[in-house]
């Protein structure tokens, strides 16, 4: 075994992996998407930092910083081979200097002509309209375009905007958008001014906490004060080694501009980080100022939480935090279809089961409603019914207007319908109703409805397999309760559209085509048309005439797009007459 002096081994250990790769294997490196990070062309899970030489091979969960470890663990060299390679010629690579990027200029986001979306969002979190109006009047709060974020502004002594914090208002997923505008100066953080002669400043972690605490104290008739947002705090994680806290830049600048201040009221969150910040602010300023500690009384809560809970107790917002006001309740009715399999039946294919429609299903309404409610709660936290609008991401205006969509069934004039219950903050346009209808069709076929179809419903004498179904076109009956008299209003009826059927794949079997077409029509609530079509096909003289007849009732490659099925309509109420 060859002997290598300890000095050479020590020298080899000092060489970093990035030095070695840059000097001897530069073609092996490629830039990753992350700043100051490189990958290996032959190992895409290998990452190395250009500044620290810290490398990690994710697929094997190994890492290090030295070239010696790299050669051993990545390139498979022995210890002696690696040392020998590194001692022959010492790499002299020096990382390039990091170019300081010029600071982006501070530019406020474009303002919306009104603040209705932001007002609605903040009111739903328990903040009063008076507080919001005051902030707008002071020019420190507005709604941005095109994303309708709430923009909280910090101004300097000359009332020039120097700071802005953006908060998204669409946070159904639980991950609200939050960021400081590029170029913001923390020294000029969001601040609600007090009247002249005030000697107290209250400090908060977030802008919404400022408004929330103002709302709570407004109703208690508390004293006037300055209210300053600190731009967040940087606290260690609980259990980690304690470190000191720098004096908040926003607070330091504020105090320098307001020598009249004698009291600092600390209103941070009642969690580990908030309590840590409170303690350090007290230590930093006691002796020069009177320190008042005013944390939320509930552990783990912030002032925004407290305002929401207070509003909920007082009946100003609902359980989910929604502001109580006149809501619009809308029902979107659609046909129901089911297959019935009797007890002790030998039927194994649902195509052979007895088809049932809305009038037939009324007798099973209780069992069906229970199953629909069960599907609504599947996989939901706290066994709460699912809100289908939570999964809608096609249009922000619709998402803002629609508070919830829940599924049910409804008996109306002797027919059982599938019923999507919409709670609206603001009525929808015809185009928006169309988009909601399109979304529900997808849910009925591939989402919520698919879960329902796969589960049997036990009823007297057998079991049902239920389908919510709406074909292409405007096949919903949309009706709403008028607030003044409680009477349901129906939208004007629209012509039913023909369900689509592909002729390819039937191998020229006219009875297979007829069966599929009839099932499509029945699922679309057009049983009368299905029966009429079957009768005409059976009386036809040849294959091509039969195809032509079928193509009048369902959309096929042979359909005349200028016409709809020529089916006489009866005066008596049918499902196909109401579900549009």
C-alpha positions as CSV (number, residue, x, y, z in Angstrom):
1,X,0.0,0.0,0.0
2,X,1.5,3.3,-1.0
3,X,2.2,5.8,1.7
4,X,0.8,9.4,1.4
5,X,2.1,12.1,3.7
6,X,-0.5,13.5,6.2
7,X,0.2,17.0,4.8
8,X,-1.0,15.9,1.3
9,X,-4.1,14.3,2.7
10,X,-4.9,17.5,4.6
11,X,-4.4,19.6,1.4
12,X,-6.6,17.2,-0.6
13,X,-9.4,17.6,2.0
14,X,-9.3,21.4,1.7
15,X,-10.1,21.4,-2.0
16,X,-13.8,22.0,-2.6
17,X,-15.9,20.0,-5.1
18,X,-16.9,23.1,-7.1
19,X,-13.2,24.0,-7.4
20,X,-12.4,20.6,-8.8
21,X,-15.3,20.4,-11.2
22,X,-14.8,24.0,-12.5
23,X,-11.1,23.4,-13.3
24,X,-11.1,19.7,-14.4
25,X,-14.6,18.8,-15.5
26,X,-16.4,22.0,-16.6
27,X,-18.3,20.2,-19.4
28,X,-19.9,18.0,-16.7
29,X,-21.7,20.9,-15.1
30,X,-24.9,22.5,-16.3
31,X,-26.8,25.5,-14.7
32,X,-29.9,24.6,-12.8
33,X,-33.0,26.8,-12.5
34,X,-32.0,27.9,-9.0
35,X,-29.7,30.8,-8.3
36,X,-26.0,29.9,-7.8
37,X,-26.8,26.2,-8.3
38,X,-25.4,23.7,-10.8
39,X,-26.3,20.1,-11.8
40,X,-24.3,17.3,-13.3
41,X,-25.0,16.3,-16.9
42,X,-24.8,12.6,-15.9
43,X,-26.7,12.8,-12.6
44,X,-29.7,15.1,-12.8
45,X,-30.5,14.6,-9.1
46,X,-27.1,16.0,-8.1
47,X,-27.0,19.7,-7.1
48,X,-24.1,21.8,-6.0
49,X,-24.0,25.4,-4.8
50,X,-21.4,27.6,-6.5
51,X,-20.8,29.8,-3.5
52,X,-20.6,27.2,-0.7
53,X,-19.7,24.1,-2.7
54,X,-22.4,22.3,-0.7
55,X,-23.5,19.3,-2.8
56,X,-26.3,16.8,-2.5
57,X,-27.0,13.7,-4.5
58,X,-30.7,13.3,-3.9
59,X,-31.2,9.9,-5.4
60,X,-28.6,8.4,-3.0
61,X,-29.2,10.9,-0.2
62,X,-25.5,11.7,0.2
63,X,-23.7,15.0,0.2
64,X,-20.7,17.1,1.3
65,X,-18.5,20.0,0.3
66,X,-15.1,18.6,-0.5
67,X,-13.7,17.3,-3.8
68,X,-12.3,14.3,-1.9
69,X,-15.8,13.1,-0.8
70,X,-17.1,13.8,-4.3
71,X,-14.5,11.6,-6.0
72,X,-15.1,8.8,-3.5
73,X,-18.9,8.8,-3.3
74,X,-19.9,10.1,-6.7
75,X,-17.1,9.0,-9.1
76,X,-16.4,5.7,-7.1
77,X,-12.7,6.4,-6.6
78,X,-10.8,4.8,-3.6
79,X,-9.5,7.1,-0.9
80,X,-5.9,6.7,-2.2
81,X,-6.9,7.3,-5.8
82,X,-8.8,10.4,-4.9
83,X,-5.9,11.8,-2.8
84,X,-3.4,11.0,-5.6
85,X,-5.6,12.8,-8.2
86,X,-5.9,15.9,-6.0
87,X,-2.3,16.2,-5.0
88,X,-0.9,16.1,-8.5
89,X,-2.2,19.6,-9.4
90,X,-3.9,21.9,-6.9
91,X,-7.0,23.5,-8.5
92,X,-6.9,27.2,-8.4
93,X,-10.6,28.0,-9.2
94,X,-12.0,31.1,-7.6
95,X,-15.8,31.6,-7.6
96,X,-16.8,34.6,-9.6
97,X,-18.0,37.6,-7.7
98,X,-21.7,37.9,-7.2
99,X,-23.0,40.9,-9.2
100,X,-25.2,43.0,-7.1
101,X,-28.5,43.4,-9.0
102,X,-29.8,47.0,-9.1
103,X,-32.8,47.5,-6.8
104,X,-36.1,47.6,-8.6
105,X,-37.9,51.0,-8.4
106,X,-40.9,51.2,-6.2
107,X,-44.1,51.3,-8.2
108,X,-47.6,50.8,-6.8
109,X,-49.8,48.3,-8.5
110,X,-52.6,49.6,-10.7
111,X,-55.7,50.6,-8.7
112,X,-59.2,49.2,-9.3
113,X,-61.9,51.8,-9.7
114,X,-63.6,50.5,-6.5
115,X,-62.7,48.3,-3.5
116,X,-65.8,46.1,-3.4
117,X,-64.0,42.8,-3.6
118,X,-61.4,43.7,-1.0
119,X,-64.1,45.1,1.3
120,X,-66.2,41.9,1.0
121,X,-63.1,39.8,1.8
122,X,-62.1,41.8,4.8
123,X,-65.7,42.2,6.2
124,X,-65.9,38.4,6.0
125,X,-63.0,38.4,8.4
126,X,-64.8,40.5,10.9
127,X,-63.4,43.9,10.0
128,X,-65.8,46.8,10.2
129,X,-66.8,48.9,7.2
130,X,-66.0,52.1,9.2
131,X,-62.4,51.0,9.6
132,X,-62.0,50.1,6.0
133,X,-63.6,53.4,4.8
134,X,-61.2,55.3,7.1
135,X,-58.1,53.6,5.6
136,X,-59.3,54.2,2.0
137,X,-60.0,57.9,2.9
138,X,-56.4,58.1,4.3
139,X,-55.0,56.7,1.0
140,X,-53.4,53.7,2.7
141,X,-55.7,50.9,1.4
142,X,-57.0,50.1,-2.0
143,X,-57.8,47.2,-4.4
144,X,-55.4,46.4,-7.3
145,X,-55.8,45.3,-10.8
146,X,-55.8,42.8,-12.4
147,X,-55.7,40.4,-9.5
148,X,-57.8,42.3,-7.0
149,X,-55.3,42.1,-4.2
150,X,-55.7,44.2,-1.1
151,X,-52.8,46.8,-1.1
152,X,-51.7,48.3,2.2
153,X,-49.6,51.4,1.7
154,X,-46.9,52.9,3.9
155,X,-46.2,56.6,3.4
156,X,-43.3,58.9,4.4
157,X,-43.4,62.2,6.2
158,X,-44.4,64.0,3.0
159,X,-47.2,61.4,2.3
160,X,-45.3,59.8,-0.5
161,X,-45.9,56.1,-0.9
162,X,-42.7,54.2,0.0
163,X,-44.0,50.8,1.0
164,X,-46.8,48.4,-0.1
165,X,-47.9,45.0,1.2
166,X,-50.1,42.9,-1.1
167,X,-52.6,40.3,0.2
168,X,-54.6,38.1,-2.1
169,X,-58.3,37.8,-1.4
170,X,-58.8,34.4,-3.1
171,X,-57.6,31.9,-0.4
172,X,-60.1,29.0,-0.5
173,X,-57.2,26.6,-0.6
174,X,-55.8,28.0,2.6
175,X,-52.7,29.5,1.0
176,X,-53.3,33.2,0.7
177,X,-51.0,35.3,-1.6
178,X,-48.9,37.7,0.5
179,X,-45.8,39.7,-0.5
180,X,-44.2,43.1,-0.2
181,X,-44.1,45.2,-3.4
182,X,-40.7,45.3,-5.1
183,X,-38.7,48.3,-3.9
184,X,-40.6,48.7,-0.7
185,X,-38.7,50.3,2.2
186,X,-39.5,48.6,5.6
187,X,-38.8,51.8,7.4
188,X,-42.1,53.2,6.0
189,X,-44.4,50.2,6.9
190,X,-48.2,50.4,6.9
191,X,-49.4,52.8,9.7
192,X,-52.8,54.2,10.6
193,X,-52.2,57.6,12.1
194,X,-53.7,58.9,15.3
195,X,-55.1,62.3,16.0
196,X,-52.8,65.1,17.2
197,X,-51.6,64.9,20.8
198,X,-51.4,61.1,20.9
199,X,-48.5,59.6,22.8
200,X,-49.0,55.9,22.2
201,X,-48.1,53.6,19.3
202,X,-49.4,50.0,19.0
203,X,-47.3,47.6,16.9
204,X,-48.5,44.5,15.0
205,X,-47.1,41.7,13.0
206,X,-49.4,42.1,10.0
207,X,-51.6,44.8,8.3
208,X,-54.8,42.8,8.8
209,X,-54.1,42.6,12.5
210,X,-54.0,46.4,12.6
211,X,-57.5,46.6,11.1
212,X,-58.8,43.8,13.2
213,X,-57.7,45.3,16.5
214,X,-59.0,48.7,15.4
215,X,-62.4,47.1,14.8
216,X,-62.5,45.4,18.2
217,X,-61.4,48.5,20.1
218,X,-63.7,50.7,18.1
219,X,-66.7,48.9,19.5
220,X,-65.2,49.2,23.0
221,X,-64.6,52.9,22.7
222,X,-60.9,52.7,23.5
223,X,-58.4,55.6,23.3
224,X,-56.9,56.9,20.1
225,X,-53.4,55.7,19.1
226,X,-51.0,55.2,16.2
227,X,-51.1,51.7,14.8
228,X,-47.9,50.4,13.1
229,X,-47.3,47.2,11.2
230,X,-43.8,45.9,11.7
231,X,-43.5,44.1,8.3
232,X,-43.4,40.7,10.0
233,X,-40.9,39.4,12.6
234,X,-38.0,36.9,12.2
235,X,-38.1,34.7,15.3
236,X,-36.3,31.4,15.9
237,X,-38.3,28.2,15.8
238,X,-39.5,27.0,19.2
239,X,-36.8,24.9,20.9
240,X,-33.9,26.3,18.9
241,X,-31.1,28.4,20.5
242,X,-32.3,31.8,21.5
243,X,-30.9,34.8,19.8
244,X,-31.3,38.5,20.1
245,X,-33.8,40.5,18.0
246,X,-32.8,43.5,16.0
247,X,-34.9,46.6,16.7
248,X,-37.7,46.6,14.1
249,X,-36.7,49.0,11.4
250,X,-40.3,50.4,11.0
251,X,-40.6,51.1,14.7
252,X,-37.1,52.7,14.9
253,X,-37.9,55.1,12.1
254,X,-41.4,55.9,13.5
255,X,-40.0,56.8,16.9
256,X,-37.3,59.0,15.3
257,X,-40.1,60.9,13.6
258,X,-42.4,61.1,16.6
259,X,-40.5,62.2,19.7
260,X,-43.8,62.8,21.5
261,X,-44.4,59.1,21.8
262,X,-44.0,57.8,25.4
263,X,-45.8,54.4,25.2
264,X,-45.3,51.3,23.1
265,X,-48.2,48.8,23.0
266,X,-47.0,45.4,21.8
267,X,-49.9,43.7,20.0
268,X,-48.1,40.7,18.4
269,X,-49.6,37.2,18.0
270,X,-50.1,34.9,21.0
271,X,-47.8,32.2,19.7
272,X,-44.1,31.4,20.3
273,X,-42.9,33.9,17.7
274,X,-45.2,36.6,18.9
275,X,-44.3,36.1,22.5
276,X,-40.6,36.0,21.7
277,X,-41.0,39.3,19.8
278,X,-42.9,40.9,22.6
279,X,-40.2,40.0,25.1
280,X,-37.4,41.4,23.0
281,X,-39.3,44.6,22.2
282,X,-39.9,45.1,25.9
283,X,-36.2,44.5,26.7
284,X,-35.1,46.8,23.9
285,X,-37.3,49.8,24.8
286,X,-38.1,49.6,28.5
287,X,-36.6,52.5,30.4
288,X,-37.1,54.8,27.5
289,X,-40.8,54.0,26.9
290,X,-43.6,52.6,28.9
291,X,-44.3,49.1,27.5
292,X,-47.8,47.7,27.4
293,X,-48.1,44.0,26.5
294,X,-51.4,43.4,24.8
295,X,-51.5,39.9,23.1
296,X,-54.7,38.1,22.2
297,X,-56.2,36.3,25.1
298,X,-56.4,33.0,23.3
299,X,-53.1,31.1,22.9
300,X,-52.2,30.6,19.2
301,X,-54.5,33.4,18.0
302,X,-53.7,36.7,16.3
303,X,-55.9,39.8,16.3
304,X,-57.4,38.8,13.0
305,X,-58.6,35.6,14.6
306,X,-60.1,37.5,17.5
307,X,-62.0,39.9,15.2
308,X,-63.5,37.0,13.3
309,X,-64.6,35.2,16.4
310,X,-66.2,38.3,17.8
311,X,-68.1,39.0,14.6
312,X,-69.3,35.4,14.6
313,X,-70.5,35.6,18.2
314,X,-72.4,38.8,17.4
315,X,-74.0,37.3,14.3
316,X,-72.2,39.6,11.8
317,X,-70.6,36.6,10.0
318,X,-71.5,33.0,9.6
319,X,-69.6,29.8,10.6
320,X,-67.3,29.8,7.6
321,X,-66.5,33.5,8.1
322,X,-68.9,34.8,5.5
323,X,-70.5,38.2,6.0
324,X,-74.2,37.9,6.6
325,X,-76.3,39.8,4.2
326,X,-79.0,39.1,1.7
327,X,-77.7,36.1,-0.3
328,X,-79.2,34.8,-3.5
329,X,-80.3,31.2,-3.3
330,X,-80.4,29.4,-6.7
331,X,-81.3,25.9,-7.7
332,X,-80.0,24.3,-10.9
333,X,-82.2,21.3,-11.6
334,X,-81.2,18.5,-14.0
335,X,-82.6,15.1,-14.9
336,X,-82.1,12.1,-12.7
337,X,-81.6,8.6,-14.1
338,X,-81.2,5.3,-12.4
339,X,-80.9,1.6,-13.0
340,X,-82.9,-0.7,-10.7
341,X,-81.8,-4.2,-9.9
342,X,-84.4,-6.3,-8.0
343,X,-83.4,-8.4,-5.0
344,X,-82.4,-12.0,-6.0
345,X,-81.9,-10.9,-9.6
346,X,-79.2,-12.5,-11.8
347,X,-78.5,-9.2,-13.6
348,X,-74.8,-8.5,-13.7
349,X,-74.7,-5.8,-16.4
350,X,-76.4,-2.4,-15.6
351,X,-77.4,-2.1,-19.3
352,X,-79.8,-5.0,-18.6
353,X,-81.2,-3.4,-15.5
354,X,-84.6,-1.6,-15.4
355,X,-84.2,2.1,-16.3
356,X,-86.0,4.6,-14.0
357,X,-86.5,8.3,-14.4
358,X,-87.5,11.3,-12.4
359,X,-91.2,10.4,-11.9
360,X,-90.3,6.8,-11.0
361,X,-87.6,7.9,-8.5
362,X,-89.9,10.0,-6.3
363,X,-90.8,7.0,-4.2
364,X,-87.1,6.5,-3.3
365,X,-86.4,10.1,-2.5
366,X,-85.5,9.6,1.2
367,X,-82.9,6.8,0.4
368,X,-81.5,8.8,-2.5
369,X,-81.2,12.0,-0.5
370,X,-79.3,10.1,2.3
371,X,-76.9,8.6,-0.3
372,X,-76.3,12.0,-1.9
373,X,-75.5,13.5,1.5
374,X,-73.1,10.6,2.2
375,X,-71.2,11.3,-1.0
376,X,-71.1,15.0,-0.1
377,X,-69.3,14.3,3.1
378,X,-66.8,11.6,1.7
379,X,-63.3,12.6,2.7
380,X,-64.3,16.0,4.0
381,X,-62.7,17.4,7.2
382,X,-65.0,17.4,10.2
383,X,-67.6,15.5,8.1
384,X,-68.7,18.8,6.6
385,X,-70.5,18.6,3.1
386,X,-68.2,19.5,0.3
387,X,-68.5,22.8,-1.4
388,X,-68.0,22.3,-5.2
389,X,-67.0,25.9,-5.8
390,X,-63.8,25.2,-3.9
391,X,-62.6,23.1,-6.9
392,X,-63.6,25.7,-9.5
393,X,-60.7,27.6,-11.0
394,X,-62.0,28.8,-14.4
395,X,-63.1,32.3,-13.7
396,X,-62.2,34.6,-10.7
397,X,-65.4,36.7,-11.0
398,X,-67.6,33.6,-10.7
399,X,-65.5,32.3,-7.8
400,X,-66.1,35.6,-6.1
401,X,-69.8,35.7,-6.7
402,X,-70.5,32.1,-5.8
403,X,-70.2,31.4,-2.1
404,X,-71.0,27.7,-2.2
405,X,-72.4,24.9,-4.4
406,X,-73.8,21.8,-2.6
407,X,-75.6,18.8,-4.1
408,X,-79.0,17.5,-3.3
409,X,-82.2,16.1,-4.9
410,X,-85.5,17.8,-5.1
411,X,-89.0,16.7,-5.8
412,X,-90.9,19.2,-8.0
413,X,-94.3,18.6,-9.5
414,X,-94.1,14.8,-9.2
415,X,-90.5,14.5,-10.6
416,X,-87.3,13.9,-8.7
417,X,-84.4,16.1,-10.0
418,X,-80.8,16.4,-9.3
419,X,-80.3,19.8,-7.6
420,X,-77.2,21.9,-7.4
421,X,-77.9,24.5,-4.6
422,X,-76.0,27.7,-5.3
423,X,-75.5,30.5,-2.7
424,X,-74.6,33.7,-4.5
425,X,-73.2,36.9,-3.1
426,X,-74.1,38.5,-6.4
427,X,-76.2,37.3,-9.3
428,X,-74.5,35.7,-12.3
429,X,-74.8,36.7,-15.9
430,X,-76.2,34.3,-18.4
431,X,-72.7,33.5,-19.6
432,X,-71.6,32.9,-16.0
433,X,-74.5,30.5,-15.5
434,X,-73.4,28.7,-18.7
435,X,-69.9,28.3,-17.3
436,X,-71.2,27.0,-14.0
437,X,-73.4,24.6,-15.9
438,X,-70.4,23.4,-17.9
439,X,-68.5,22.9,-14.7
440,X,-71.3,20.9,-13.1
441,X,-71.5,18.7,-16.2
442,X,-67.9,17.8,-15.7
443,X,-68.5,17.1,-12.0
444,X,-71.5,14.9,-12.8
445,X,-69.6,12.8,-15.3
446,X,-66.1,12.5,-13.9
447,X,-66.0,14.0,-10.5
448,X,-68.6,14.1,-7.8
449,X,-71.1,12.3,-9.9
450,X,-68.7,9.4,-10.6
451,X,-68.4,8.7,-6.9
452,X,-72.2,8.6,-6.7
453,X,-72.6,6.3,-9.7
454,X,-70.3,3.7,-8.2
455,X,-72.3,3.2,-5.0
456,X,-75.5,1.2,-4.8
457,X,-78.5,2.7,-3.0
458,X,-80.5,0.2,-1.0
459,X,-84.2,0.5,-1.5
460,X,-87.3,-1.6,-0.9
461,X,-87.1,-4.5,-3.3
462,X,-83.6,-4.0,-4.6
463,X,-80.9,-1.5,-5.2
464,X,-80.5,1.6,-7.4
465,X,-77.5,3.0,-9.3
466,X,-78.1,6.8,-9.7
467,X,-76.9,9.3,-12.3
468,X,-76.9,13.0,-12.3
469,X,-76.7,13.8,-16.0
470,X,-76.9,16.9,-18.2
471,X,-76.1,16.7,-21.9
472,X,-74.3,19.3,-24.0
473,X,-76.1,22.6,-24.1
474,X,-78.2,24.5,-21.6
475,X,-80.2,21.7,-20.1
476,X,-80.6,23.0,-16.6
477,X,-83.7,24.5,-15.1
478,X,-82.4,27.5,-13.2
479,X,-84.7,28.9,-10.5
480,X,-84.2,31.2,-7.6
481,X,-86.2,32.6,-4.6
482,X,-87.1,36.2,-4.9
483,X,-86.3,37.9,-1.5
484,X,-89.4,40.0,-1.5
485,X,-92.0,37.2,-1.8
486,X,-90.2,33.9,-1.7
487,X,-91.6,32.8,-5.0
488,X,-89.4,30.8,-7.3
489,X,-88.5,32.5,-10.6
490,X,-87.6,30.3,-13.6
491,X,-85.3,31.2,-16.4
492,X,-86.8,31.3,-19.9
493,X,-86.7,27.8,-21.3
494,X,-84.1,27.0,-23.9
495,X,-84.2,24.4,-26.6
496,X,-82.7,21.1,-25.6
497,X,-79.5,20.1,-27.4
498,X,-78.9,16.8,-28.9
499,X,-76.6,14.4,-27.0
500,X,-73.5,13.5,-29.0
501,X,-73.0,9.9,-30.3
502,X,-70.0,8.7,-32.2
503,X,-70.9,6.2,-34.9
504,X,-67.4,4.8,-35.1
505,X,-66.9,1.6,-33.0
506,X,-70.3,0.1,-33.6
507,X,-69.2,-2.1,-36.5
508,X,-72.3,-1.2,-38.6
509,X,-74.7,-2.8,-36.0
510,X,-77.8,-0.6,-36.2
511,X,-79.3,-2.1,-33.0
512,X,-76.1,-1.3,-31.0
513,X,-76.3,2.3,-32.4
514,X,-80.0,2.5,-31.5
515,X,-79.5,1.2,-28.0
516,X,-76.7,3.7,-27.2
517,X,-78.7,6.6,-28.7
518,X,-81.7,5.7,-26.7
519,X,-79.7,5.6,-23.5
520,X,-78.2,9.0,-24.2
521,X,-81.6,10.5,-24.8
522,X,-83.1,9.0,-21.6
523,X,-80.2,10.3,-19.5
524,X,-80.8,13.7,-21.0
525,X,-84.4,13.6,-19.8
526,X,-85.7,13.0,-23.3
527,X,-87.4,9.6,-22.9
528,X,-90.3,10.6,-25.2
529,X,-87.9,11.3,-28.0
530,X,-86.1,8.0,-27.3
531,X,-89.3,6.1,-27.7
532,X,-90.3,8.0,-30.8
533,X,-86.9,7.4,-32.3
534,X,-87.0,3.6,-31.6
535,X,-90.5,3.4,-33.2
536,X,-89.4,5.2,-36.3
537,X,-86.2,3.1,-36.7
538,X,-88.2,-0.2,-36.4
539,X,-90.5,1.0,-39.2
540,X,-87.6,2.1,-41.5
541,X,-87.0,0.3,-44.7
542,X,-83.1,0.1,-44.7
543,X,-79.9,0.6,-42.7
544,X,-79.2,4.1,-44.1
545,X,-82.7,5.4,-43.4
546,X,-82.4,4.1,-39.8
547,X,-79.1,6.0,-39.4
548,X,-80.7,9.2,-40.7
549,X,-83.5,8.9,-38.2
550,X,-81.1,8.3,-35.3
551,X,-79.1,11.3,-36.4
552,X,-82.2,13.5,-36.1
553,X,-82.3,12.8,-32.3
554,X,-78.6,12.6,-31.3
555,X,-75.7,14.4,-32.7
556,X,-73.7,12.1,-35.1
557,X,-71.4,12.6,-38.0
558,X,-74.5,12.5,-40.2
559,X,-76.6,15.0,-38.3
560,X,-78.0,18.1,-39.9
561,X,-76.7,20.9,-37.6
562,X,-79.3,23.3,-38.8
563,X,-82.2,21.3,-37.3
564,X,-83.2,19.9,-33.9
565,X,-85.3,16.7,-33.5
566,X,-88.7,17.2,-34.9
567,X,-90.5,15.8,-31.8
568,X,-94.0,17.1,-30.9
569,X,-94.2,18.5,-27.4
570,X,-97.1,17.6,-25.0
571,X,-98.8,20.1,-22.9
572,X,-98.5,18.1,-19.7
573,X,-95.3,18.8,-17.6
574,X,-92.5,16.4,-18.4
575,X,-88.9,16.3,-17.2
576,X,-87.8,17.1,-20.7
577,X,-89.9,20.3,-20.7
578,X,-88.3,21.7,-17.5
579,X,-84.7,20.7,-17.4
580,X,-83.0,23.0,-19.8
